[in-house]
Amino acid sequence: MTWVATLPLAVACVALLFIPGGILAAALGLRGLSLWASSPVLTIAISAVTAIVCGKMGVSWTVVPVLAVSVLSAAAAWLIKRLLNKRSPTEPAPQTSPTTLAGVGQLLGLTAGALLIAWQLIRVFGEPENISQSFDNVFHLNAIRYVLDTGSASSLTISSMTNGDNPPYFYPAAWHGMVSLAVQLAGAPLAATVNVFNLVVAALVWTLGSMFLTRTIVGNKPWIVAFSGVLAACFSSFPILLLDFGVLYPNFLSIAMIPLGLGAVVVFFGVAATSWPVLARFAVAPIAGVAIAIAHPNGAMTLVALSVPVALHAFRRHYLISNPWRQQPKRTAAMSLVLLICMAAVVITWKVVRPPAEAATWAPIQSRSDAIGEVITNSAMNRPVGWVLSALMLIGIYAVIRKRSHLWVLGCFTVTAVLFITVSSLERGYWRNVLTGVYYNDSFRVAAILPIAALPLAALGFGYLMEKLQALLALLAPTDKDGYHAQPQPKPMLMGTSGLLVAIALTVSMQGAPIKTAIVMAASSYAQTPDSILVSSDELELINRLDRIVGPDDVIAASPWAGAAMAYALADRETTSRHTLSTYPADVVTINNSLRDAATDPAVCPAVETTGVRYVLDFGSKEVHDGWHSFPGLENLDASPAFELVTRVGDAKLYRLLAC
């Protein structure tokens, strides 16, 4: 499959992400950039909640219930809006529409940023059907197939895939549900759908959200908003990092939505440089929080943490600077109490919503000074220094401090910086667990959130440079005979051309060593080679033959650690194991321990009949984490009279069970 051949699949992913949420966003009264940035986040919220409801009601998971809930939600929003308009008929128009030229500029910024990210990820993935050769990908790809097979994408039940006979538990399945819908809509191979869907999320959801967050800060300044779209493609720690490490697809989706979520929070608290209709103002932020939480809880906790500086800034602006405490002391006291309650709730939530302590075992990786240096130079996780990007960010910090108009942005940056410095350099102990246990104490996950606040600061830095450029060009404007400037402002054409040249120069310089290194490192984990650590090229070729050999009702016994369990996702053939960390039912335990003795052990054949096992996929002893997990019933089958070798590709072998 070529990348050109994936264009219909990409169109399907874009439609899936933008249409359901777009219907609701339009009904809420959003327009322009606000509508486009909000639409995919609203879609994911609708999809994730609908999946849970469908799971409870026994309704099969397809795009139909998603569209139905979208239309019903939009109808409810329209009715509520009408009621609000009747109560406040003189409400002014809440949104300012940019000029045509400004709109074109923002579109160019979005296009440039999206194309840069798309090109980066095409180089990362290599081929459309390449898979991440990583530990967690065994679960993620198999979970998509499980959704397709069971007709349920509920976050309350998807853990049944790996939990044996035990009751299911909550696992964030928003990403898996969306990708499964894309597979259904486009009919494309599962692996290609995963890559294209992730590419669309990175190129559009992340970029649009970043542009909207910047607009909440600077208002209708198209140069800065447009350049923020380009900046979305200039950080080595997102979006590439979480498509490399792990691989952490749900976490990646969650973080991609945070800029929109944070921008909606800024609008919610009334401190944005843009405004929304009343219903949208108070509805989008909570809905975005739901989408981010069901995509991955630590994304929601990140949004909570970043919302604290926004809330404090709003309280300072509305209740301290404007002195309403003298005119309305009771209201001010009440809001002070509300703020204290909310801060207490944040602290409690931060301590409660986290993985088990035994799962948060990652150790610090560097010294305190190195961690601080990586934050300042945008080189987290030992990536090359982003000199130009960091210079823009530092100029933005200077501009914020100098103008004192967007201090909450600096507060958000401080939050992410403290979290990264803590997780990557603080010794294991109480405070490290308190602050970063929600991220599994994993430096990679925290590094990925650094661009959320660094990006708008860099955009502000670019805006500051544009102000200086405009002042310089004004000085160079022609003067009259008395020495006065005949034209105090530079000609728009001159300013536009100069600004565009500066933007292009900055963009090219920011696509240097940090991005190239991130691409090379990530590409190595997607490369399909004879030595790939999860599924080698020989093993993949054998998997691709399975649908011609193994019947659709036959089950394959397989070790997930050696990659054989990927036959479930990639060949659509049932396997006894679907993840390395599975809990097995008793019959599968018997298969794993004793299947090779099926001709002599009387306990084996009843387990075979219960599970439907007819084949064994033997990918040898090489494991994805270079460990050793023995499945004695699936080993040394050449010496067992209960099996015959059906086919092999290199060292990868498929055996048929003769006994039973």
URBELNOR-V207215 format. One line per field, one symbol per residue. psi: psi as a letter, one per 20 degrees, with the letter a starting at -180 (. if undefined). burial: 1 if it has 9 or more other ideal C-beta (glycine too) atoms within 8 Angstrom, else 0. A space follows every 50 residues. Layout:
BEGIN
psi = ???
burial = ???
END
This chain:
BEGIN
psi = prhhiighggggggghhhgghhgggghijqrchgghhhghghghgggggh ggghghikpqorighghghgggghggggghggghhhhmijprpipppqrg ggggghhggggggghggggghhhgheqhjqqpmrgihggghhhghgghgi kpkpiiihihhjjcjqqrrppojgghgghhhhgggikrqgghhgggghgg gghgggggggggghhhgibmnhgggghhhghhjjpiipihgiigpepmgg hggghhiggggghhggggjkjqjrqrqgghgihgghghhgghghgphigh hgggghhghgggggggghiggjkihhhmhggggghggggggghhhggggh hgnqrqhiimjprqirrghggghhghjlkqkkrqpnggghggghhggghg hgikilhhghggggghgggggghihpqpaghghghjhhkjkohghhhiih ighhghghghgghghhghgghghhhiqqqahjjqphniqqqhgggggggg gggggggghikcggggggggghhhiiporijpigorhghhgggiihiigp qiiqqppqphhiihiihgghilppqhqjqhkqpqrghhggghhjhikhih oiighhhghghjpirpookaipqhjkaoopmhijqlihjpiiqqpgrqoc ipqpqpphr.
burial = 00000100110111111111111111111101111111111111111111 11111000001010111011101110110110011000001001100100 01101101111111111101111111011111111111111111111100 01111111101111000100011111111111111101011111111111 11111111111111111101011111111111111111111111011111 11111111111111111110110101111110111011111111111111 11111111111111111111000110000001101100100110010011 00010000010001010001111110111110111101111111111111 00000111111111111111111111000001101111111111111111 11111111111111110011001100100000001000010001100110 01100110011001111110111011110001011111111111111011 00011111111111111111101011111101010011111111111100 00011011001111111110001100000011111010010110101110 0111111010
END
